Amino acid sequence: MNNEPRIPIDKEKIVEFCKKHGIIEFALFGSVLRDDFGPESDVDVMISLATQKGFGLFKYGRLIYELRLLFNRDVDVVLRKEIEGSSNTIRKREVLSNYRTVYVA
């Protein structure tokens, strides 16, 4: 399986975004890495934060808003910590075995 994103990734903007929001890992997963990615597909993003302090609904919404502008399409954001601790073993295995890291602090 080719693990390259199906959309252009501006790494400088991703790095700037991550530093601004205290993100220590930024990865893509899902259809953006597969051949079934299309014009209506969203971008699935998995992040790790330096600290959970202050991370609530407002900050989560802000992340999604800024990423929508960056990718010019809908975005879903999940915390790596939540995926790793998920009781949904199928989803956990699927995400953690098929992602592409874009940024690590």
Helices and strands as residue ranges (DSSP letters): H 11-21, E 23-29, G 30-33, E 43-49, H 57-71, E 75-79, H 80-84, H 89-97, E 99-104
